[in-house]
Structures are given as structure tokens and as C-alpha cells.
């Protein structure tokens, strides 16, 4: 279902009541309108990203007006150029390196980085102008593609964990300021690449042992790390009134 919309058909006995979508990823609750009511089934059109899951609750009286919010996102800045990466000691990788652009670890010519499995901290400073921050109630950080999950800190403020597409996190407006801002993204990937690297004998110093190994030396490596693009968006939420019939 990734990147697609699904018609959910619910047996709720007609069209009474407001449909509410509860998102377990961020705890948000939003109203959603029905596409149609056919044969006693409520049809809801839901957008799904990879690994998405929703709770749907039908409530509220018929005839009551409730807001449905539409979000308008506008890109403020795309963070390009070099990133500093810090690796966990004891896993064979260098303590620190620089990527000129975001890419998977597996594209590195250094086998200690290519087959790295664990935590890497990406750091980057970026500059914002006052006019870029003006007029937005909140901001959003889009990480693009991530292998496999990321915890993000903006100017010393932890804004949460992104573990599924579309890998976006809200940034309260007060966390950003004109001038230089600091971004830290802690990315954790899976153990598959190190298992494969040890089977190939290309990663110095064997680190993995598995009673049941589902990989072979010919297994493809999994894209890992922060792949981007990393973009800051300004977000305006506009309520749209609907009337339940």
C-alpha cells in the first residue's frame, strides 16, 4: 500500500457519526469525511505509507459540524552539502568521517563503513533567515529516505523518532531561530550488512555469530543511514468545515 490510497469499508450502519483517524505513530487525531455510504457500509479513502497503521473511531452525532484540517507545506530549506558522521567505537568504523553528500553506507569504499551496522550520528549546521521563519505556526523536518530509523535533535531539543515513511517530524516554531541552527540525527540500521560483510570476509575482525543466518555472501546489502533529501517545511493547517448528513 506504500504511497497509495485505500478505500476502507466499515460496517457502521449508515452514515451517522463523524469518522476519526487515530495515528499511533504520532498520537494525532483527525477527522475524515466519507467518500460514500453503500449498503450500510461507510467508505473512507485513506492514504497509506510504508508500515502505516490507523485506528478508526466513529463517533459524534449526525448534523454536528467538525473541522477537517488540510495542511499546506512549503519548503523553507533543503540541507545540502557535507555532513559529519560519528560512529560508535568498537564496531570497526572510524570514530568520525565526512560525507560530501547523503548516501547509503554501502556505497563507501571503506569496508568498515560499507558493512557497518549500529548507530551513526549525523551532524550539520544550517542557516535560516528571519523571513524564512515568518508566518508559520509550525515547521516540519522531512528526512527523505532513512535506513532504518532516526532520532532527531534540533538546537538541543529532542523532536522525536521517525521509524517509517514518510520520515517526517514536527518542529515547534520556537525551536528554530534566525542565524545558525544545529541539527543532530541519530540513525540506526539493521544487522544484515555486518552479517553479510562477515560472510564475505571483507569486513576486518569478525563481529557477528548467528545460529541461523538467513544471509549468504551473495545477499544484497540493505540501504543504510540517512539517504535524504533533508528538507525543512513551513506548515499551515487550514480547517475545512463539513456537515454530516
C-alpha positions in Angstrom: 0.0 0.0 0.0 3.0 2.3 0.2 2.3 5.7 -1.3 -1.2 4.8 -2.3 -4.8 5.3 -1.1 -7.1 2.6 0.2 -10.9 2.5 0.4 -11.7 1.2 3.8 -15.3 -0.1 4.1 -16.7 -0.1 7.6 -19.9 -1.7 8.7 -21.2 1.1 10.8 -24.9 1.0 9.9 -25.4 4.1 7.7 -23.8 7.5 7.5 -24.3 8.8 11.0 -21.3 9.9 13.1 -18.0 11.5 12.4 -15.1 9.3 11.4 -11.9 10.0 13.3 -8.5 8.6 12.4 -6.1 8.0 15.3 -2.4 7.7 14.1 -0.4 5.5 16.5 2.9 6.9 15.0 2.5 10.4 16.5 -0.7 10.2 18.6 -2.5 12.7 16.3 -6.3 12.6 15.9 -8.0 14.0 12.8 -11.5 14.0 11.3 -12.0 12.5 7.9 -15.0 12.7 5.5 -16.7 9.7 4.0 -16.4 9.0 0.3 -19.8 7.3 0.2 -22.2 5.1 2.1 -23.2 1.9 0.3 -25.2 -1.0 1.6 -24.8 0.2 5.2 -21.0 0.5 4.9 -19.1 3.7 5.3 -16.3 4.1 2.7 -13.3 6.0 3.8 -10.4 6.9 1.5 -7.1 6.6 3.5 -3.6 7.4 2.3 -1.1 4.8 3.3 2.7 5.0 3.5 5.0 2.0 4.2 4.3 0.4 7.6 1.3 2.7 8.2 -1.5 1.6 10.6 -4.5 3.5 11.8 -7.3 3.2 14.4 -10.6 4.4 13.1 -13.3 5.6 15.5 -16.9 6.5 14.5 -18.5 9.0 16.9 -20.3 12.3 17.4 -23.9 13.0 16.5 -25.1 13.4 12.9 -25.6 17.0 11.9 -22.7 18.2 14.0 -20.0 20.3 12.3 -16.4 19.3 12.9 -13.3 20.6 11.3 -11.2 18.6 8.9 -7.7 20.1 8.6 -5.8 20.5 5.3 -2.1 21.2 5.7 -0.2 23.4 3.2 3.5 22.6 3.3 6.1 24.9 1.8 9.8 24.1 1.6 12.0 26.5 3.5 15.4 25.0 3.1 17.0 21.8 1.7 20.1 20.9 3.7 22.7 20.0 1.1 26.5 19.7 1.2 28.7 17.8 3.6 27.6 16.0 6.8 29.8 14.9 9.7 29.2 11.3 10.8 30.2 9.8 14.2 30.4 6.1 14.6 30.1 4.0 17.8 33.6 2.9 18.9 34.4 -0.8 19.0 32.5 -1.6 15.8 35.5 -1.2 13.5 34.4 2.0 11.8 36.4 5.3 12.2 35.3 7.5 15.0 34.3 10.2 12.6 34.1 10.8 8.8 32.6 13.3 6.4 30.2 12.5 3.5 30.1 15.2 0.9 26.5 14.3 0.2 24.0 11.9 1.7 24.3 8.3 0.6 24.0 4.8 1.9 26.9 3.5 3.9 27.0 0.6 1.5 28.4 2.9 -1.2 31.5 3.6 0.8 34.9 2.3 -0.4 35.9 1.7 3.2 34.7 -1.8 4.2 34.5 -0.8 7.9 31.8 1.8 6.8 30.3 -0.2 4.0 29.3 -3.1 6.3 28.7 -1.0 9.4 25.7 -2.0 11.5 24.7 0.1 14.5 24.2 3.8 15.4 25.6 6.7 13.5 25.2 10.4 14.5 24.8 12.9 11.6 25.6 16.5 12.4 25.1 19.6 10.4 24.8 23.3 11.0 22.4 25.3 8.7 21.5 29.0 8.5 18.0 30.4 8.3 16.9 34.0 7.6 14.2 35.7 9.6 11.9 35.9 6.6 12.1 32.1 6.2 10.6 31.7 9.7 7.9 34.3 9.4 4.2 33.4 9.3 4.4 29.7 10.1 2.7 28.2 13.1 4.9 25.2 13.0 7.6 23.5 10.9 8.3 20.0 9.7 11.5 18.2 9.1 11.4 15.7 6.2 14.3 13.2 6.2 13.6 11.7 2.8 14.7 8.0 3.0 16.1 6.5 6.1 17.6 3.1 6.8 16.2 2.3 9.2 15.1 4.7 12.0 16.2 8.1 13.3 16.0 10.2 16.4 16.3 13.9 15.8 17.6 16.8 17.9 17.2 20.4 16.7 19.2 23.1 18.6 19.3 20.8 21.7 15.6 19.9 21.5 14.6 16.3 21.0 11.8 16.3 18.5 11.2 12.6 18.4 11.8 9.4 16.5 11.0 8.7 12.8 10.6 5.0 12.1 8.5 4.8 9.0 7.8 6.6 5.7 7.4 9.5 5.1 10.0 10.0 7.9 8.7 13.5 8.9 8.8 15.1 12.3 7.2 18.3 13.6 9.5 21.2 14.7 7.8 23.7 17.1 8.4 27.2 15.7 10.2 28.3 18.9 12.9 25.6 18.3 14.2 27.4 15.2 15.8 30.9 15.1 17.4 33.3 12.6 21.1 32.6 12.1 23.0 29.3 12.6 20.9 26.3 13.8 22.3 22.9 14.9 20.9 19.6 13.7 21.7 16.1 15.0 20.2 13.0 13.6 21.0 9.6 15.2 20.4 6.8 12.7 20.2 3.1 13.4 20.3 0.4 10.7 19.9 -3.3 10.8 22.5 -6.0 11.4 22.1 -7.6 8.0 25.0 -5.7 6.4 27.5 -6.7 9.0 26.4 -10.3 8.8 26.9 -10.2 5.1 30.3 -8.5 5.4 31.5 -11.1 7.8 30.4 -13.9 5.5 32.3 -12.2 2.6 35.4 -11.8 4.8 35.7 -8.2 3.6 35.0 -6.5 6.9 38.1 -6.7 9.2 37.6 -8.5 12.5 34.5 -10.8 12.5 31.8 -9.4 14.9 28.7 -11.5 14.2 27.8 -15.0 15.0 24.3 -16.4 14.3 22.9 -19.9 14.9 20.6 -19.4 12.0 21.8 -17.0 9.3 19.4 -16.1 6.6 22.0 -14.3 4.5 24.7 -15.6 2.2 27.9 -13.9 0.8 25.8 -13.1 -2.3 23.0 -11.4 -0.5 22.5 -7.8 -1.5 23.3 -5.1 1.1 20.5 -3.1 2.6 20.5 0.7 2.0 21.5 2.1 5.4 21.9 5.5 7.0 20.4 8.9 6.2 19.7 9.0 2.5 17.8 12.2 2.3 17.0 14.7 0.9 16.6 16.5 4.3 14.2 19.4 3.9 12.6 21.9 6.4 9.0 22.8 5.6 6.8 25.6 6.9 3.3 24.2 7.6 -0.1 26.0 7.8 -3.1 24.0 8.9 -6.4 25.2 7.4 -9.7 23.9 8.9 -12.4 22.9 6.4 -15.9 22.6 7.8 -18.1 19.7 6.8 -21.7 18.9 7.6 -22.6 15.3 8.4 -25.8 14.1 6.8 
